[in-house]
Amino acid sequence: MGTAVRFTVAILWLLGLWGAMPARAEMPQSHCKRWSGFHAPVGNERFGRTLLRNSDLLNGVTWIGVGGAIHFGADPTERWDGTNGFDRGIRDGLAASSRSGRDDAGTASDVLLSLTVAAPLLADVAVRSLWMDGDCDQALEITSDWVESLGFIWMLTEATKKIAGRERPYGRECGSDPGYSGGCSDESRFESFFSGHASMSAGAAALLCKDAIHRNVWGESRLTRSLVCGLGVGASLATGTLRMVADKHWATDVLVGWAVGGLVGWFDLPGPFDLLRFRYPRNGPDVEGAFLPTVGRDEVGLTLSMHF
């Protein structure tokens, strides 16, 4: 629960900072060289501009809300207690033999997860896009993609954990030794599949790779691209491995987590707010528009905003 709460708080803090940013007319040129996103002259223009240009951000907030409802509203129950030779063999070779070793591995995985998840915001957004390039369009695009991808991964992970109800590896030791793990009496004991640490870190690593390779955030140098991408992938691999050393997850939990997080982070996902946007022709920028919600003192409605 601690990791999920920290992630949610970080998202809300980030959105608060974005909401406090001045509008285009108020933003000094030295702060942002490019802020080309237009917005419709509606009562809540900041929301309208965000929806029109970055529906990914609103999709992400939706996924976070659904994920939070699942996390706090559904209790896991034991449904899957079977294992296989592959999982047992990996566990025998990786799980630390002492309680202190397992606890240290768990703490290290938490730290690595936090650093990996924050890396796209700290490196790609804060350092490169804002501080070095002053490119607020790129900063908002990367941030929106980050919120949407990791929000969807978190929602999918939480839903799968509750449905699968797989017992964590240490659960098998709790009957004979209640002090084997601090999680023996915790409800998260039945939230093993799949690993949220693996899925979230893999999603963040995929975003780092996508920013470096497709968006050219760090330039055209292959060495720089490979270094940025490699650091993210390495951190994710280490995070998932430490979860097995800590005896928190089976190998299949971690492998599936890596696969899900990597795929979601690398590919752009459609979301509910994408349905409010349209472009004609479909592959061209000639006409772009969106249906924007408007809120006034005496009315609530929907406005069609178009850009030619």
C-alpha positions as CSV (number, residue, x, y, z in Angstrom):
1,M,0.0,0.0,0.0
2,G,2.9,2.4,0.8
3,T,4.1,2.4,-2.8
4,A,0.7,3.0,-4.2
5,V,0.0,5.9,-1.8
6,R,3.4,7.5,-2.6
7,F,2.7,7.2,-6.3
8,T,-0.8,8.7,-6.0
9,V,0.5,11.6,-3.9
10,A,3.3,12.2,-6.4
11,I,0.7,12.4,-9.2
12,L,-1.5,14.9,-7.4
13,W,1.6,17.0,-6.5
14,L,2.6,17.1,-10.1
15,L,-0.8,18.1,-11.3
16,G,-0.9,20.8,-8.6
17,L,2.3,22.3,-10.0
18,W,1.0,22.2,-13.5
19,G,-2.2,23.9,-12.5
20,A,-0.2,26.7,-10.9
21,M,1.7,27.4,-14.1
22,P,0.8,30.8,-15.6
23,A,-1.2,31.0,-18.8
24,R,0.7,31.6,-22.1
25,A,0.3,35.3,-22.0
26,E,1.7,35.5,-18.5
27,M,4.6,33.1,-19.1
28,P,8.0,34.9,-19.6
29,Q,9.8,34.0,-22.9
30,S,12.9,33.1,-20.9
31,H,11.0,30.4,-19.1
32,C,9.4,28.7,-22.1
33,K,10.6,29.3,-25.7
34,R,7.8,27.3,-27.1
35,W,4.3,27.0,-25.8
36,S,2.3,26.6,-29.0
37,G,-0.8,24.8,-27.6
38,F,-3.8,26.9,-28.3
39,H,-6.9,26.9,-26.1
40,A,-10.5,27.7,-26.7
41,P,-12.0,30.9,-25.1
42,V,-14.3,29.0,-22.7
43,G,-15.0,29.6,-19.1
44,N,-12.5,26.9,-17.9
45,E,-9.9,27.6,-20.6
46,R,-7.1,25.7,-18.9
47,F,-9.1,22.5,-18.8
48,G,-10.2,23.0,-22.4
49,R,-6.6,23.6,-23.6
50,T,-5.4,20.5,-21.8
51,L,-8.2,18.3,-23.2
52,L,-7.7,19.6,-26.8
53,R,-3.9,19.1,-26.9
54,N,-3.2,16.5,-24.2
55,S,-6.1,14.2,-23.6
56,D,-3.5,11.7,-22.3
57,L,-3.3,13.7,-19.1
58,L,-7.0,13.3,-18.4
59,N,-7.0,9.7,-19.5
60,G,-4.2,9.1,-16.9
61,V,-6.2,10.8,-14.1
62,T,-9.1,8.6,-15.0
63,W,-6.9,5.4,-14.7
64,I,-5.5,6.6,-11.4
65,G,-9.0,7.2,-10.0
66,V,-10.1,3.7,-11.1
67,G,-7.0,2.1,-9.8
68,G,-7.4,3.9,-6.4
69,A,-11.0,2.7,-6.2
70,I,-9.8,-0.9,-6.8
71,H,-6.9,-0.6,-4.4
72,F,-8.8,0.8,-1.5
73,G,-12.3,-0.7,-2.2
74,A,-11.5,-4.4,-3.0
75,D,-10.1,-6.9,-0.6
76,P,-7.8,-9.7,-1.9
77,T,-8.9,-13.2,-1.2
78,E,-6.8,-16.4,-1.7
79,R,-7.7,-18.0,-5.0
80,W,-4.3,-19.2,-6.4
81,D,-2.0,-21.1,-4.2
82,G,-0.4,-23.5,-6.7
83,T,3.2,-23.3,-7.9
84,N,5.4,-24.8,-10.5
85,G,8.9,-26.2,-10.8
86,F,10.1,-23.0,-12.6
87,D,9.0,-20.7,-9.8
88,R,10.2,-22.9,-7.0
89,G,13.6,-23.3,-8.6
90,I,14.1,-19.6,-9.1
91,R,13.0,-18.9,-5.5
92,D,15.4,-21.5,-4.1
93,G,18.2,-19.8,-5.9
94,L,17.4,-16.2,-5.3
95,A,15.4,-15.7,-2.1
96,A,17.6,-14.5,0.8
97,S,18.0,-16.9,3.6
98,S,17.8,-14.4,6.5
99,R,15.0,-12.1,7.6
100,S,17.3,-9.1,7.5
101,G,18.5,-10.0,4.0
102,R,15.0,-10.2,2.7
103,D,14.0,-6.9,4.4
104,D,17.0,-5.1,3.0
105,A,16.2,-6.4,-0.5
106,G,12.6,-5.2,-0.1
107,T,13.8,-1.7,0.9
108,A,16.2,-1.5,-1.9
109,S,13.5,-2.5,-4.4
110,D,11.3,0.3,-3.0
111,V,14.1,2.9,-3.5
112,L,14.9,1.7,-7.0
113,L,11.2,1.8,-7.9
114,S,10.8,5.4,-6.7
115,L,13.9,6.5,-8.6
116,T,12.9,4.7,-11.8
117,V,9.4,6.0,-11.8
118,A,10.5,9.6,-11.2
119,A,13.3,9.5,-13.8
120,P,11.2,10.5,-16.8
121,L,10.0,13.6,-14.9
122,L,13.3,14.5,-13.4
123,A,15.5,13.9,-16.4
124,D,13.3,14.3,-19.5
125,V,10.9,16.9,-18.2
126,A,12.7,19.0,-15.6
127,V,16.3,18.9,-16.7
128,R,16.1,18.5,-20.5
129,S,12.7,20.0,-21.6
130,L,12.3,22.8,-19.1
131,W,15.8,23.7,-17.8
132,M,17.9,23.1,-20.9
133,D,15.5,23.6,-23.8
134,G,12.7,25.7,-22.3
135,D,10.3,23.6,-24.3
136,C,7.0,23.5,-22.4
137,D,5.1,21.7,-25.2
138,Q,7.5,18.8,-24.9
139,A,7.4,18.9,-21.1
140,L,3.6,18.7,-21.1
141,E,3.6,16.0,-23.7
142,I,6.0,13.8,-21.8
143,T,4.3,14.4,-18.5
144,S,0.9,13.5,-20.0
145,D,2.3,10.3,-21.5
146,W,3.9,9.5,-18.1
147,V,0.6,10.0,-16.2
148,E,-1.4,8.0,-18.7
149,S,0.9,5.1,-19.0
150,L,1.8,4.6,-15.4
151,G,-1.8,5.3,-14.3
152,F,-3.0,2.6,-16.6
153,I,-0.3,0.2,-15.5
154,W,-1.2,0.8,-11.8
155,M,-4.9,0.3,-12.5
156,L,-4.2,-3.0,-14.4
157,T,-1.8,-4.2,-11.8
158,E,-4.3,-3.6,-8.9
159,A,-7.2,-5.2,-10.7
160,T,-5.1,-8.3,-11.6
161,K,-3.8,-8.7,-8.0
162,K,-7.4,-8.6,-6.6
163,I,-8.7,-11.0,-9.2
164,A,-5.8,-13.5,-9.1
165,G,-5.4,-13.6,-5.3
166,R,-2.1,-15.4,-5.6
167,E,-0.2,-16.0,-2.4
168,R,3.3,-14.5,-2.1
169,P,6.2,-16.9,-1.8
170,Y,6.8,-16.1,1.9
171,G,3.2,-17.1,2.7
172,R,4.3,-20.8,2.6
173,E,6.6,-20.2,5.5
174,C,4.2,-18.2,7.7
175,G,2.3,-21.2,9.0
176,S,5.4,-22.7,10.6
177,D,7.2,-19.4,11.3
178,P,5.0,-16.3,11.8
179,G,8.1,-14.2,12.1
180,Y,9.4,-15.2,8.7
181,S,8.1,-12.0,7.2
182,G,6.3,-8.8,8.4
183,G,3.7,-9.5,5.7
184,C,2.5,-12.8,7.3
185,S,-0.5,-11.1,8.8
186,D,-1.0,-8.5,6.1
187,E,-3.8,-8.7,3.5
188,S,-1.3,-8.0,0.8
189,R,0.0,-11.6,1.3
190,F,-2.4,-12.6,-1.5
191,E,-1.4,-9.9,-4.0
192,S,1.5,-11.6,-5.6
193,F,0.5,-11.7,-9.3
194,F,1.7,-9.7,-10.9
195,S,4.5,-7.6,-9.5
196,G,3.7,-4.0,-9.3
197,H,7.3,-3.1,-8.8
198,A,8.2,-4.9,-12.0
199,S,5.4,-3.4,-14.0
200,M,5.7,0.2,-12.9
201,S,9.5,0.2,-13.2
202,A,9.3,-1.4,-16.7
203,G,6.7,1.2,-17.7
204,A,9.0,4.0,-16.6
205,A,12.0,2.4,-18.4
206,A,10.0,2.1,-21.6
207,L,9.0,5.8,-21.4
208,L,12.7,6.7,-21.0
209,C,13.6,4.7,-24.0
210,K,10.7,6.1,-26.0
211,D,11.6,9.7,-25.1
212,A,15.2,9.1,-26.1
213,I,14.6,7.1,-29.3
214,H,11.4,8.5,-30.8
215,R,11.2,12.0,-29.3
216,N,15.0,12.7,-29.5
217,V,14.8,14.3,-26.1
218,W,18.6,13.9,-25.7
219,G,19.6,14.5,-29.2
220,E,20.7,12.3,-32.1
221,S,23.7,10.6,-30.4
222,R,23.2,6.8,-30.4
223,L,25.5,6.6,-27.4
224,T,23.4,9.0,-25.3
225,R,20.2,7.3,-26.4
226,S,21.5,3.9,-25.5
227,L,22.9,5.1,-22.1
228,V,19.5,6.7,-21.1
229,C,17.5,3.7,-22.2
230,G,20.0,1.2,-20.7
231,L,19.9,2.9,-17.3
232,G,16.2,2.7,-17.2
233,V,16.1,-0.9,-18.3
234,G,18.8,-1.9,-15.9
235,A,17.0,-0.2,-12.9
236,S,13.8,-2.1,-13.8
237,L,15.6,-5.4,-14.0
238,A,17.3,-4.8,-10.7
239,T,14.0,-3.8,-9.1
240,G,12.2,-7.0,-10.2
241,T,15.1,-9.2,-9.2
242,L,15.2,-7.7,-5.7
243,R,11.5,-8.5,-5.3
244,M,12.4,-12.2,-5.7
245,V,15.4,-11.9,-3.4
246,A,13.0,-10.3,-0.8
247,D,10.7,-13.4,-1.3
248,K,7.9,-11.0,-2.2
249,H,7.2,-12.4,-5.7
250,W,7.5,-15.5,-7.8
251,A,9.5,-15.4,-11.0
252,T,6.4,-15.5,-13.1
253,D,5.0,-12.5,-11.2
254,V,8.0,-10.5,-12.1
255,L,8.3,-11.7,-15.7
256,V,4.6,-10.8,-16.4
257,G,5.0,-7.5,-14.7
258,W,8.0,-6.6,-16.9
259,A,6.1,-7.6,-20.0
260,V,2.9,-5.6,-19.1
261,G,4.8,-2.5,-18.0
262,G,7.1,-2.5,-21.0
263,L,4.4,-2.8,-23.6
264,V,2.1,-0.2,-22.0
265,G,5.0,2.3,-21.5
266,W,6.2,1.9,-25.1
267,F,2.9,2.1,-27.0
268,D,0.4,4.9,-27.0
269,L,-2.9,3.8,-25.5
270,P,-6.4,5.1,-26.4
271,G,-8.4,6.4,-23.6
272,P,-11.9,7.7,-22.9
273,F,-11.0,11.4,-23.5
274,D,-9.6,10.6,-26.9
275,L,-13.1,10.1,-28.1
276,L,-13.8,13.8,-27.7
277,R,-11.0,14.8,-30.1
278,F,-11.0,14.6,-33.9
279,R,-8.9,15.5,-36.9
280,Y,-9.7,15.9,-40.6
281,P,-8.1,14.5,-42.7
282,R,-7.2,11.8,-40.2
283,N,-3.4,12.0,-41.0
284,G,-3.2,15.7,-41.5
285,P,-3.2,18.8,-39.4
286,D,-5.7,20.8,-41.5
287,V,-8.6,20.7,-39.1
288,E,-8.3,19.8,-35.5
289,G,-11.0,20.1,-32.8
290,A,-12.5,18.8,-29.6
291,F,-15.7,18.9,-27.6
292,L,-14.9,20.9,-24.5
293,P,-16.9,21.1,-21.3
294,T,-17.7,24.6,-20.3
295,V,-18.7,25.8,-16.8
296,G,-20.2,29.2,-16.1
297,R,-22.2,30.8,-13.3
298,D,-25.5,29.9,-14.7
299,E,-24.8,27.1,-17.2
300,V,-22.9,23.9,-17.8
301,G,-22.5,22.8,-21.4
302,L,-20.4,21.4,-24.2
303,T,-18.6,23.6,-26.7
304,L,-17.1,22.5,-30.0
305,S,-13.7,24.1,-30.5
306,M,-11.9,23.9,-33.8
307,H,-8.4,24.8,-35.0
308,F,-7.7,25.5,-38.7
